[in-house]
Amino acid sequence: MRALIKSGDGPGLTLEEIPAPVPGINEVVIDVKRASICGTDLHIFDWDDWARRTISIGMAVGHEFAGVISAVGDEVIGLGIGDRVSAEGHITCGHCRNCRAGRRHYCRNAEGIGVNRAGAFADQVAVPAVNVFPLPDDITDDVGSILDPLGNATHTALSFDLVGEDVLITGAGPIGLMATAIARHVGARYIVVTDIIDYRLALAEKMGADRAVKVGDTPLETIEHDLGMVEAFDVGLEMSGAPAALSAILRTINHGANIALLGIPSGPFEIDWNQVIFKGLTLKGIYGRRMFETWYKMTSMLHSGLDITRVITHRFPVEQYQEAFETVRGGKAGKVILDWGR
């Protein structure tokens, strides 16, 4: 089968023929129809320090996908050949305290599809049956391939009550854009999104932002005043990993407010803890999705009118993967999808 693999100790990926997977006990094999590129994949492509420490040479990568089950291993129950599916990318151990308590997203032994084991930038991928999420008929393959990052956005946005609240989202990457749509869908009052790229700010407005603000152009305090906000932002969703973004949230958020942190910084940085302490703020770190409550929540929102299709801005046949990755790197894109159809 074809697969995008890390073939050597250096930047880039190669499209090669490798052996097709065989399902093990409690596994299924999925024929991949669509796969989308995320920031993790770009780190692997660029072969940064994290990727060199983590990724095995010769392994297929990628973890955001949708496809059709083509083979079923022994002891699999409730899934069959021909089922349209996506899958949770974190494979948990099942025996640690958090797994046994139903908090699998906190598993300390989790492994990632396309990171610690063969991934979905391939014609086929083998996945534990418990990780598989069947796709309703009204969810397209394109949307199915971005349910993983939509889960990140859903987990982050729904960490706190947004109904009637004023929300600041820092970072208009794909997950920040989807969080914008979720905040609008569930009833936030005002949504302000910040970023440094005009293209993404324009997308944020299409996704439901009341104001899309280029960092450095207009002070957030001015935006608050223009919107008639009396007591600053109620909820902050930090999606960029930029130290200045968290500082902006801390400066402009209300006393007693809540902040969810999904963006991953490139290194340690200072935080004004006086803002956190004297404002009585709650900070919550977000990683992955709640398995599988987040999947049910986001599917229900899609059924009830949540529209994330505008976040998909580019589609490429897998043979044009180099151009696809360069499009992601350039920043003038939302979600970029690879079509694995032959």
DRENGU-978555 format. One record per residue: residue number from 0; x, y negated, z negated of N, C-alpha, C in turn. Coordinates in steps of 0.05 Angstrom, whole numbers. Layout:
BEGIN
<NUM; <X; Y; Z>; <X; Y; Z>; <X; Y; Z>>
...
***
This chain:
BEGIN
<0; <17; 24; 0>; <0; 0; 0>; <18; -25; 0>>
<1; <6; -48; 8>; <20; -73; 7>; <19; -84; -22>>
<2; <40; -98; -30>; <41; -111; -56>; <61; -134; -56>>
<3; <54; -155; -70>; <74; -176; -75>; <90; -169; -100>>
<4; <116; -165; -96>; <132; -156; -118>; <155; -175; -123>>
<5; <165; -173; -147>; <190; -187; -154>; <213; -168; -147>>
<6; <225; -173; -123>; <243; -153; -112>; <272; -157; -120>>
<7; <279; -180; -132>; <306; -185; -140>; <308; -206; -161>>
<8; <332; -209; -171>; <338; -228; -193>; <341; -256; -183>>
<9; <319; -268; -174>; <320; -295; -163>; <292; -304; -156>>
<10; <289; -330; -148>; <263; -340; -141>; <250; -326; -118>>
<11; <223; -327; -117>; <208; -316; -95>; <196; -289; -101>>
<12; <178; -281; -83>; <165; -255; -83>; <168; -244; -55>>
<13; <165; -218; -52>; <165; -205; -25>; <141; -188; -22>>
<14; <130; -187; 2>; <107; -170; 9>; <119; -144; 20>>
<15; <115; -122; 5>; <127; -97; 12>; <107; -74; 10>>
<16; <114; -52; 22>; <99; -27; 19>; <110; -12; -5>>
<17; <92; -5; -24>; <99; 11; -48>; <79; 33; -52>>
<18; <85; 53; -68>; <65; 74; -72>; <40; 64; -85>>
<19; <17; 75; -76>; <-9; 67; -87>; <-12; 80; -115>>
<20; <-27; 67; -133>; <-30; 78; -160>; <-50; 101; -160>>
<21; <-46; 118; -180>; <-64; 141; -185>; <-76; 136; -213>>
<22; <-103; 138; -216>; <-115; 132; -242>; <-107; 153; -263>>
<23; <-100; 144; -286>; <-95; 161; -309>; <-121; 166; -324>>
<24; <-119; 180; -346>; <-142; 184; -363>; <-153; 157; -372>>
<25; <-180; 154; -370>; <-193; 129; -377>; <-184; 105; -361>>
<26; <-175; 110; -336>; <-168; 88; -318>; <-184; 90; -293>>
<27; <-186; 67; -279>; <-197; 66; -252>; <-177; 52; -234>>
<28; <-179; 59; -208>; <-164; 44; -188>; <-183; 26; -173>>
<29; <-175; 1; -169>; <-192; -19; -157>; <-179; -28; -131>>
<30; <-194; -28; -109>; <-185; -40; -84>; <-189; -70; -86>>
<31; <-167; -85; -85>; <-168; -114; -89>; <-179; -127; -64>>
<32; <-199; -145; -67>; <-210; -160; -45>; <-200; -189; -46>>
<33; <-200; -201; -69>; <-190; -228; -73>; <-173; -229; -98>>
<34; <-152; -246; -97>; <-135; -251; -120>; <-128; -280; -120>>
<35; <-127; -292; -144>; <-121; -321; -145>; <-94; -325; -160>>
<36; <-81; -347; -154>; <-55; -353; -165>; <-58; -371; -189>>
<37; <-44; -365; -210>; <-45; -381; -234>; <-17; -391; -241>>
<38; <-15; -407; -262>; <11; -418; -270>; <31; -397; -278>>
<39; <21; -375; -290>; <39; -353; -297>; <53; -342; -272>>
<40; <37; -338; -251>; <48; -328; -226>; <69; -347; -215>>
<41; <65; -373; -218>; <84; -392; -208>; <110; -390; -224>>
<42; <108; -386; -250>; <132; -382; -267>; <148; -358; -257>>
<43; <133; -336; -250>; <146; -312; -240>; <159; -317; -213>>
<44; <144; -331; -196>; <155; -337; -169>; <181; -353; -172>>
<45; <181; -374; -190>; <204; -391; -193>; <226; -378; -209>>
<46; <220; -356; -223>; <239; -341; -238>; <253; -358; -260>>
<47; <236; -370; -277>; <247; -386; -299>; <256; -368; -322>>
<48; <265; -380; -343>; <277; -364; -366>; <257; -344; -377>>
<49; <232; -353; -380>; <211; -335; -390>; <208; -311; -371>>
<50; <206; -316; -345>; <202; -295; -326>; <225; -275; -326>>
<51; <249; -285; -327>; <273; -267; -328>; <273; -250; -352>>
<52; <263; -260; -374>; <262; -244; -399>; <239; -223; -398>>
<53; <219; -228; -382>; <194; -213; -385>; <188; -194; -362>>
<54; <194; -201; -338>; <184; -187; -314>; <204; -166; -305>>
<55; <194; -142; -299>; <212; -121; -289>; <215; -124; -258>>
<56; <240; -122; -250>; <246; -123; -221>; <232; -99; -207>>
<57; <220; -105; -184>; <206; -84; -169>; <177; -81; -175>>
<58; <167; -96; -194>; <139; -93; -203>; <120; -112; -187>>
<59; <96; -102; -180>; <75; -119; -169>; <65; -138; -191>>
<60; <60; -163; -184>; <51; -183; -203>; <22; -191; -197>>
<61; <12; -211; -212>; <-15; -221; -207>; <-35; -208; -226>>
<62; <-55; -224; -235>; <-74; -213; -255>; <-102; -225; -252>>
<63; <-107; -243; -234>; <-133; -254; -230>; <-144; -243; -203>>
<64; <-166; -227; -205>; <-174; -213; -181>; <-203; -203; -183>>
<65; <-213; -195; -160>; <-239; -182; -158>; <-236; -160; -136>>
<66; <-251; -138; -140>; <-249; -117; -120>; <-270; -96; -124>>
<67; <-265; -72; -113>; <-284; -50; -114>; <-270; -25; -124>>
<68; <-282; -11; -142>; <-270; 14; -153>; <-269; 35; -131>>
<69; <-245; 47; -127>; <-242; 67; -106>; <-234; 94; -117>>
<70; <-226; 95; -143>; <-219; 121; -155>; <-224; 119; -185>>
<71; <-233; 141; -197>; <-240; 141; -225>; <-225; 164; -239>>
<72; <-212; 158; -261>; <-197; 178; -275>; <-215; 194; -294>>
<73; <-203; 215; -306>; <-218; 232; -325>; <-228; 215; -349>>
<74; <-251; 223; -359>; <-263; 212; -383>; <-273; 183; -380>>
<75; <-274; 173; -356>; <-286; 146; -352>; <-316; 149; -352>>
<76; <-329; 132; -367>; <-359; 133; -370>; <-370; 105; -362>>
<77; <-391; 105; -347>; <-405; 80; -341>; <-395; 65; -317>>
<78; <-375; 75; -303>; <-364; 62; -280>; <-363; 82; -257>>
<79; <-366; 73; -232>; <-365; 92; -210>; <-353; 80; -185>>
<80; <-346; 97; -167>; <-334; 88; -141>; <-355; 71; -127>>
<81; <-345; 48; -117>; <-362; 29; -103>; <-371; 6; -120>>
<82; <-367; 7; -146>; <-374; -15; -164>; <-357; -40; -158>>
<83; <-370; -63; -155>; <-355; -88; -153>; <-347; -97; -181>>
<84; <-322; -105; -185>; <-312; -110; -212>; <-290; -132; -212>>
<85; <-287; -143; -235>; <-262; -158; -242>; <-251; -144; -267>>
<86; <-232; -156; -280>; <-221; -143; -304>; <-207; -162; -323>>
<87; <-209; -157; -348>; <-194; -172; -369>; <-165; -165; -366>>
<88; <-148; -185; -365>; <-119; -181; -359>; <-103; -173; -383>>
<89; <-113; -174; -407>; <-98; -167; -431>; <-106; -139; -440>>
<90; <-87; -121; -441>; <-92; -94; -449>; <-83; -91; -478>>
<91; <-102; -86; -495>; <-97; -86; -524>; <-93; -58; -535>>
<92; <-81; -56; -558>; <-72; -30; -569>; <-95; -14; -580>>
<93; <-115; -27; -591>; <-138; -13; -603>; <-134; -3; -631>>
<94; <-110; -5; -642>; <-105; 6; -669>; <-95; -14; -690>>
<95; <-88; -39; -681>; <-79; -59; -700>; <-103; -69; -716>>
<96; <-98; -85; -737>; <-119; -94; -754>; <-140; -111; -738>>
<97; <-130; -129; -720>; <-148; -146; -705>; <-165; -129; -686>>
<98; <-153; -110; -672>; <-168; -94; -653>; <-190; -78; -668>>
<99; <-183; -66; -691>; <-202; -50; -705>; <-224; -67; -717>>
<100; <-218; -93; -721>; <-238; -111; -733>; <-255; -125; -711>>
<101; <-251; -118; -686>; <-266; -130; -664>; <-255; -156; -655>>
<102; <-230; -163; -662>; <-217; -188; -653>; <-195; -181; -634>>
<103; <-202; -167; -612>; <-181; -157; -594>; <-165; -179; -581>>
<104; <-176; -203; -578>; <-160; -225; -566>; <-137; -234; -584>>
<105; <-136; -224; -609>; <-114; -230; -627>; <-95; -207; -629>>
<106; <-98; -187; -612>; <-80; -163; -614>; <-51; -171; -612>>
<107; <-35; -162; -631>; <-7; -169; -632>; <9; -152; -613>>
<108; <-3; -131; -602>; <12; -113; -584>; <2; -114; -555>>
<109; <-13; -135; -549>; <-25; -136; -522>; <-4; -137; -500>>
<110; <-11; -124; -477>; <5; -125; -453>; <-11; -137; -431>>
<111; <2; -150; -412>; <-12; -164; -391>; <-9; -150; -364>>
<112; <-32; -148; -350>; <-32; -139; -322>; <-16; -159; -306>>
<113; <3; -149; -289>; <19; -166; -273>; <42; -180; -288>>
<114; <45; -173; -314>; <66; -184; -330>; <82; -161; -343>>
<115; <68; -144; -357>; <81; -121; -370>; <76; -95; -356>>
<116; <57; -95; -337>; <51; -71; -321>; <42; -80; -294>>
<117; <41; -61; -274>; <36; -68; -246>; <11; -85; -244>>
<118; <13; -105; -226>; <-8; -125; -224>; <-26; -122; -200>>
<119; <-42; -143; -196>; <-64; -143; -177>; <-58; -158; -151>>
<120; <-34; -168; -147>; <-26; -178; -120>; <-18; -154; -104>>
<121; <-38; -138; -97>; <-34; -112; -84>; <-60; -103; -72>>
<122; <-58; -83; -53>; <-82; -72; -42>; <-98; -57; -64>>
<123; <-84; -46; -84>; <-97; -31; -105>; <-83; -36; -132>>
<124; <-99; -35; -153>; <-88; -37; -180>; <-102; -18; -198>>
<125; <-87; -5; -216>; <-99; 13; -236>; <-103; -3; -262>>
<126; <-127; 1; -274>; <-135; -15; -297>; <-149; 4; -317>>
<127; <-143; 1; -343>; <-159; 16; -363>; <-189; 10; -359>>
<128; <-205; 31; -360>; <-234; 27; -356>; <-246; 8; -375>>
<129; <-236; 7; -400>; <-248; -11; -420>; <-243; -40; -413>>
<130; <-224; -46; -396>; <-218; -74; -388>; <-235; -83; -364>>
<131; <-249; -65; -351>; <-263; -71; -327>; <-289; -86; -334>>
<132; <-295; -106; -318>; <-320; -121; -321>; <-336; -120; -295>>
<133; <-359; -106; -295>; <-375; -105; -270>; <-385; -132; -262>>
<134; <-385; -137; -236>; <-394; -163; -225>; <-423; -161; -217>>
<135; <-440; -179; -227>; <-467; -181; -217>; <-467; -188; -187>>
<136; <-488; -180; -173>; <-490; -183; -144>; <-488; -213; -136>>
<137; <-497; -231; -153>; <-497; -259; -145>; <-471; -273; -151>>
<138; <-451; -259; -160>; <-424; -271; -164>; <-407; -262; -141>>
<139; <-397; -280; -124>; <-381; -274; -101>; <-354; -263; -108>>
<140; <-340; -251; -89>; <-313; -242; -94>; <-295; -265; -101>>
<141; <-298; -288; -88>; <-282; -312; -94>; <-285; -320; -123>>
<142; <-310; -323; -132>; <-314; -330; -160>; <-306; -308; -179>>
<143; <-310; -283; -171>; <-301; -261; -187>; <-272; -261; -192>>
<144; <-256; -271; -173>; <-227; -271; -175>; <-217; -292; -194>>
<145; <-234; -311; -202>; <-226; -332; -221>; <-241; -330; -248>>
<146; <-253; -307; -253>; <-266; -304; -279>; <-245; -304; -302>>
<147; <-221; -294; -297>; <-201; -295; -318>; <-195; -323; -327>>
<148; <-188; -342; -309>; <-183; -369; -319>; <-209; -383; -328>>
<149; <-232; -376; -315>; <-257; -387; -325>; <-261; -379; -354>>
<150; <-252; -355; -361>; <-254; -346; -389>; <-237; -362; -407>>
<151; <-213; -370; -398>; <-196; -389; -414>; <-211; -415; -419>>
<152; <-223; -426; -398>; <-238; -451; -400>; <-262; -448; -419>>
<153; <-276; -425; -416>; <-299; -420; -433>; <-292; -417; -462>>
<154; <-271; -401; -467>; <-262; -397; -495>; <-254; -424; -507>>
<155; <-240; -440; -492>; <-231; -466; -502>; <-255; -485; -507>>
<156; <-271; -489; -486>; <-293; -508; -488>; <-314; -501; -509>>
<157; <-320; -475; -512>; <-341; -467; -530>; <-330; -461; -558>>
<158; <-305; -468; -564>; <-295; -465; -591>; <-309; -483; -610>>
<159; <-319; -506; -601>; <-333; -525; -618>; <-359; -533; -605>>
<160; <-378; -543; -621>; <-403; -553; -611>; <-399; -577; -593>>
<161; <-408; -576; -568>; <-405; -599; -550>; <-431; -614; -545>>
<162; <-453; -604; -555>; <-479; -616; -548>; <-480; -644; -559>>
<163; <-484; -663; -542>; <-486; -691; -550>; <-460; -704; -558>>
<164; <-438; -690; -554>; <-412; -700; -563>; <-397; -714; -541>>
<165; <-378; -731; -549>; <-360; -744; -530>; <-334; -729; -529>>
<166; <-327; -720; -505>; <-305; -700; -501>; <-282; -712; -485>>
<167; <-258; -709; -495>; <-234; -717; -480>; <-219; -692; -472>>
<168; <-215; -689; -446>; <-200; -666; -435>; <-174; -677; -422>>
<169; <-152; -668; -433>; <-126; -677; -422>; <-114; -655; -405>>
<170; <-112; -661; -379>; <-102; -641; -360>; <-124; -631; -342>>
<171; <-122; -639; -316>; <-143; -632; -296>; <-133; -610; -278>>
<172; <-117; -591; -289>; <-112; -567; -274>; <-137; -550; -271>>
<173; <-136; -527; -258>; <-160; -512; -254>; <-176; -505; -279>>
<174; <-162; -499; -301>; <-176; -492; -326>; <-189; -517; -338>>
<175; <-174; -539; -337>; <-186; -564; -347>; <-210; -573; -330>>
<176; <-209; -568; -304>; <-232; -574; -287>; <-256; -557; -293>>
<177; <-251; -531; -297>; <-273; -514; -304>; <-285; -520; -332>>
<178; <-267; -528; -351>; <-277; -537; -377>; <-294; -562; -374>>
<179; <-288; -579; -355>; <-304; -603; -350>; <-332; -594; -342>>
<180; <-334; -576; -323>; <-360; -566; -314>; <-376; -553; -337>>
<181; <-362; -538; -354>; <-375; -525; -376>; <-386; -546; -396>>
<182; <-369; -566; -403>; <-378; -586; -421>; <-403; -601; -411>>
<183; <-404; -606; -385>; <-427; -618; -373>; <-451; -599; -374>>
<184; <-446; -574; -368>; <-468; -554; -367>; <-481; -550; -395>>
<185; <-465; -551; -416>; <-477; -545; -443>; <-487; -570; -457>>
<186; <-483; -594; -445>; <-496; -617; -457>; <-479; -638; -471>>
<187; <-453; -639; -464>; <-437; -661; -475>; <-448; -688; -465>>
<188; <-444; -709; -482>; <-453; -735; -474>; <-435; -747; -453>>
<189; <-411; -756; -462>; <-391; -767; -443>; <-367; -748; -442>>
<190; <-357; -745; -418>; <-333; -729; -413>; <-312; -746; -399>>
<191; <-289; -749; -412>; <-267; -764; -400>; <-244; -744; -395>>
<192; <-233; -745; -371>; <-211; -727; -363>; <-187; -743; -355>>
<193; <-163; -735; -365>; <-139; -749; -357>; <-120; -730; -343>>
<194; <-104; -742; -324>; <-84; -727; -310>; <-65; -747; -297>>
<195; <-45; -736; -284>; <-25; -754; -270>; <-28; -752; -240>>
<196; <-46; -734; -230>; <-48; -729; -201>; <-76; -738; -192>>
<197; <-76; -757; -173>; <-102; -768; -163>; <-120; -746; -151>>
<198; <-109; -727; -137>; <-125; -706; -125>; <-141; -691; -146>>
<199; <-128; -684; -167>; <-142; -670; -188>; <-163; -687; -203>>
<200; <-157; -713; -206>; <-176; -731; -218>; <-201; -733; -201>>
<201; <-198; -734; -175>; <-221; -734; -157>; <-238; -709; -161>>
<202; <-224; -686; -164>; <-239; -661; -169>; <-253; -662; -196>>
<203; <-241; -674; -216>; <-254; -676; -242>; <-280; -691; -241>>
<204; <-281; -711; -225>; <-307; -726; -221>; <-328; -708; -208>>
<205; <-319; -692; -189>; <-338; -674; -176>; <-348; -652; -195>>
<206; <-331; -645; -215>; <-338; -624; -234>; <-355; -635; -257>>
<207; <-359; -661; -258>; <-377; -672; -278>; <-366; -692; -297>>
<208; <-341; -701; -294>; <-330; -721; -312>; <-343; -748; -308>>
<209; <-348; -761; -330>; <-358; -789; -329>; <-336; -808; -321>>
<210; <-312; -803; -331>; <-289; -819; -323>; <-265; -800; -319>>
<211; <-251; -805; -297>; <-226; -790; -291>; <-204; -810; -291>>
<212; <-186; -809; -310>; <-167; -830; -316>; <-138; -821; -310>>
<213; <-125; -836; -294>; <-97; -830; -288>; <-80; -840; -312>>
<214; <-63; -822; -322>; <-47; -829; -346>; <-30; -853; -340>>
<215; <-31; -873; -357>; <-16; -897; -354>; <-31; -920; -341>>
<216; <-54; -914; -329>; <-68; -936; -315>; <-87; -952; -333>>
<217; <-105; -938; -347>; <-125; -951; -364>; <-124; -939; -391>>
<218; <-119; -955; -413>; <-119; -944; -440>; <-145; -930; -446>>
<219; <-143; -907; -460>; <-167; -892; -468>; <-185; -909; -486>>
<220; <-173; -927; -502>; <-190; -944; -519>; <-208; -962; -502>>
<221; <-198; -970; -478>; <-215; -986; -460>; <-238; -969; -449>>
<222; <-232; -944; -442>; <-252; -926; -432>; <-274; -921; -453>>
<223; <-265; -917; -478>; <-285; -913; -499>; <-303; -937; -501>>
<224; <-292; -961; -500>; <-307; -986; -502>; <-327; -988; -479>>
<225; <-317; -982; -454>; <-334; -985; -431>; <-357; -966; -431>>
<226; <-354; -943; -443>; <-375; -923; -445>; <-394; -928; -468>>
<227; <-387; -947; -485>; <-404; -953; -508>; <-401; -934; -531>>
<228; <-378; -921; -532>; <-373; -902; -554>; <-365; -918; -579>>
<229; <-379; -913; -600>; <-375; -929; -625>; <-354; -917; -642>>
<230; <-352; -890; -643>; <-334; -877; -663>; <-314; -858; -650>>
<231; <-305; -864; -626>; <-284; -849; -613>; <-293; -821; -604>>
<232; <-274; -805; -594>; <-281; -778; -583>; <-287; -759; -606>>
<233; <-305; -741; -601>; <-313; -721; -621>; <-298; -695; -618>>
<234; <-291; -688; -593>; <-277; -663; -587>; <-255; -669; -567>>
<235; <-231; -657; -572>; <-209; -659; -553>; <-202; -631; -543>>
<236; <-199; -628; -517>; <-190; -603; -505>; <-164; -609; -491>>
<237; <-142; -599; -502>; <-115; -604; -491>; <-108; -582; -472>>
<238; <-106; -588; -446>; <-102; -567; -425>; <-76; -570; -410>>
<239; <-59; -590; -417>; <-36; -597; -401>; <-10; -586; -412>>
<240; <-8; -584; -438>; <18; -577; -450>; <37; -600; -453>>
<241; <28; -624; -445>; <45; -648; -447>; <43; -661; -474>>
<242; <66; -665; -488>; <66; -678; -514>; <50; -704; -515>>
<243; <53; -720; -494>; <39; -746; -493>; <9; -743; -493>>
<244; <0; -720; -481>; <-29; -716; -480>; <-40; -711; -508>>
<245; <-27; -694; -523>; <-36; -689; -551>; <-35; -715; -567>>
<246; <-14; -731; -563>; <-12; -756; -577>; <-36; -774; -571>>
<247; <-44; -774; -545>; <-67; -791; -537>; <-92; -781; -550>>
<248; <-95; -755; -553>; <-119; -744; -566>; <-119; -753; -595>>
<249; <-97; -749; -609>; <-95; -755; -637>; <-101; -785; -642>>
<250; <-92; -801; -624>; <-96; -830; -627>; <-125; -839; -623>>
<251; <-139; -825; -606>; <-165; -835; -597>; <-189; -818; -607>>
<252; <-183; -798; -624>; <-204; -781; -632>; <-215; -789; -659>>
<253; <-240; -783; -665>; <-254; -791; -689>; <-245; -776; -714>>
<254; <-249; -788; -737>; <-244; -774; -762>; <-262; -749; -764>>
<255; <-251; -727; -773>; <-266; -703; -776>; <-270; -688; -750>>
<256; <-256; -696; -729>; <-261; -684; -703>; <-246; -658; -699>>
<257; <-252; -645; -676>; <-240; -619; -670>; <-224; -620; -644>>
<258; <-201; -606; -644>; <-184; -605; -621>; <-177; -576; -615>>
<259; <-181; -568; -590>; <-174; -541; -581>; <-149; -544; -562>>
<260; <-129; -527; -567>; <-104; -529; -553>; <-99; -505; -535>>
<261; <-100; -508; -509>; <-94; -487; -490>; <-69; -491; -475>>
<262; <-62; -516; -468>; <-38; -522; -453>; <-13; -513; -467>>
<263; <5; -502; -452>; <30; -491; -464>; <53; -510; -459>>
<264; <65; -522; -480>; <87; -540; -476>; <112; -526; -467>>
<265; <130; -540; -454>; <155; -528; -445>; <175; -524; -468>>
<266; <170; -537; -491>; <187; -533; -514>; <175; -547; -538>>
<267; <189; -545; -561>; <178; -558; -586>; <177; -588; -582>>
<268; <158; -601; -596>; <157; -630; -596>; <144; -640; -622>>
<269; <149; -665; -628>; <139; -677; -653>; <109; -683; -651>>
<270; <96; -680; -674>; <67; -687; -677>; <64; -707; -699>>
<271; <48; -727; -695>; <42; -746; -717>; <22; -733; -736>>
<272; <34; -719; -756>; <17; -704; -775>; <0; -722; -792>>
<273; <8; -748; -795>; <-8; -766; -810>; <-36; -769; -797>>
<274; <-37; -769; -770>; <-63; -770; -756>; <-79; -746; -763>>
<275; <-67; -722; -762>; <-81; -697; -768>; <-92; -697; -796>>
<276; <-75; -705; -815>; <-82; -703; -843>; <-102; -724; -851>>
<277; <-96; -749; -845>; <-113; -771; -855>; <-140; -773; -840>>
<278; <-141; -762; -815>; <-166; -760; -801>; <-181; -734; -807>>
<279; <-169; -716; -821>; <-182; -691; -828>; <-189; -674; -803>>
<280; <-170; -673; -784>; <-175; -660; -759>; <-172; -629; -761>>
<281; <-187; -615; -744>; <-184; -586; -741>; <-171; -581; -714>>
<282; <-148; -567; -714>; <-134; -559; -690>; <-136; -529; -687>>
<283; <-144; -520; -663>; <-147; -491; -658>; <-131; -483; -634>>
<284; <-112; -465; -637>; <-97; -454; -614>; <-114; -434; -599>>
<285; <-113; -435; -572>; <-128; -417; -555>; <-110; -400; -538>>
<286; <-115; -374; -537>; <-100; -356; -520>; <-119; -336; -508>>
<287; <-120; -334; -482>; <-137; -314; -469>; <-166; -319; -473>>
<288; <-181; -297; -476>; <-210; -298; -478>; <-219; -280; -501>>
<289; <-242; -285; -512>; <-254; -266; -532>; <-264; -242; -516>>
<290; <-254; -219; -523>; <-262; -195; -508>; <-285; -181; -523>>
<291; <-308; -178; -510>; <-315; -189; -483>; <-336; -210; -485>>
<292; <-339; -222; -508>; <-360; -241; -512>; <-357; -265; -493>>
<293; <-332; -274; -488>; <-328; -296; -469>; <-338; -288; -442>>
<294; <-333; -263; -433>; <-342; -254; -407>; <-372; -256; -404>>
<295; <-386; -248; -425>; <-416; -249; -424>; <-425; -278; -424>>
<296; <-412; -295; -440>; <-420; -323; -441>; <-417; -336; -414>>
<297; <-394; -332; -401>; <-389; -346; -376>; <-407; -335; -354>>
<298; <-412; -309; -354>; <-431; -298; -334>; <-459; -309; -338>>
<299; <-467; -312; -363>; <-494; -324; -368>; <-495; -353; -358>>
<300; <-474; -368; -363>; <-473; -395; -353>; <-474; -396; -323>>
<301; <-460; -379; -309>; <-461; -378; -280>; <-489; -372; -270>>
<302; <-503; -354; -285>; <-530; -347; -277>; <-549; -370; -282>>
<303; <-543; -387; -301>; <-561; -409; -308>; <-553; -436; -296>>
<304; <-535; -435; -276>; <-530; -460; -261>; <-503; -471; -262>>
<305; <-484; -460; -278>; <-457; -470; -278>; <-445; -465; -251>>
<306; <-434; -486; -239>; <-423; -485; -212>; <-393; -491; -213>>
<307; <-376; -471; -208>; <-347; -475; -208>; <-335; -472; -181>>
<308; <-352; -470; -160>; <-342; -465; -133>; <-324; -487; -123>>
<309; <-328; -512; -132>; <-312; -534; -123>; <-283; -533; -132>>
<310; <-278; -517; -153>; <-251; -515; -162>; <-234; -498; -143>>
<311; <-247; -482; -126>; <-233; -466; -106>; <-228; -484; -82>>
<312; <-203; -491; -77>; <-197; -511; -56>; <-183; -499; -32>>
<313; <-169; -476; -36>; <-153; -465; -14>; <-156; -434; -14>>
<314; <-156; -423; 10>; <-156; -394; 14>; <-135; -387; 35>>
<315; <-120; -366; 30>; <-99; -358; 48>; <-100; -327; 51>>
<316; <-96; -317; 76>; <-91; -288; 77>; <-65; -282; 63>>
<317; <-63; -258; 52>; <-40; -252; 35>; <-14; -255; 50>>
<318; <-14; -251; 76>; <11; -254; 92>; <22; -283; 90>>
<319; <5; -302; 83>; <14; -330; 81>; <18; -338; 51>>
<320; <27; -318; 35>; <31; -323; 7>; <51; -345; 1>>
<321; <71; -348; 18>; <91; -369; 13>; <78; -396; 13>>
<322; <62; -401; 34>; <47; -426; 36>; <28; -430; 13>>
<323; <15; -408; 4>; <-3; -409; -18>; <11; -419; -44>>
<324; <34; -407; -49>; <49; -415; -73>; <59; -444; -71>>
<325; <67; -452; -48>; <76; -480; -45>; <52; -499; -49>>
<326; <28; -491; -41>; <5; -507; -45>; <-1; -511; -75>>
<327; <1; -489; -90>; <-2; -491; -119>; <19; -509; -131>>
<328; <44; -506; -123>; <66; -522; -134>; <62; -551; -128>>
<329; <51; -558; -105>; <48; -586; -98>; <28; -601; -115>>
<330; <10; -587; -129>; <-8; -601; -147>; <-34; -611; -134>>
<331; <-34; -612; -108>; <-59; -622; -94>; <-76; -598; -87>>
<332; <-85; -584; -109>; <-102; -560; -105>; <-116; -554; -131>>
<333; <-138; -540; -129>; <-151; -528; -152>; <-142; -499; -154>>
<334; <-160; -481; -151>; <-153; -452; -150>; <-146; -445; -121>>
<335; <-125; -430; -118>; <-116; -421; -91>; <-119; -390; -91>>
<336; <-134; -381; -71>; <-141; -352; -70>; <-127; -338; -47>>
<337; <-118; -314; -52>; <-106; -297; -32>; <-127; -276; -24>>
<338; <-131; -274; 2>; <-150; -254; 14>; <-134; -229; 21>>
<339; <-142; -206; 7>; <-128; -181; 12>; <-141; -163; 32>>
<340; <-161; -174; 46>; <-174; -158; 67>; <-155; -152; 90>>
<341; <-156; -128; 100>; <-138; -120; 122>; <-150; -130; 149>>
***
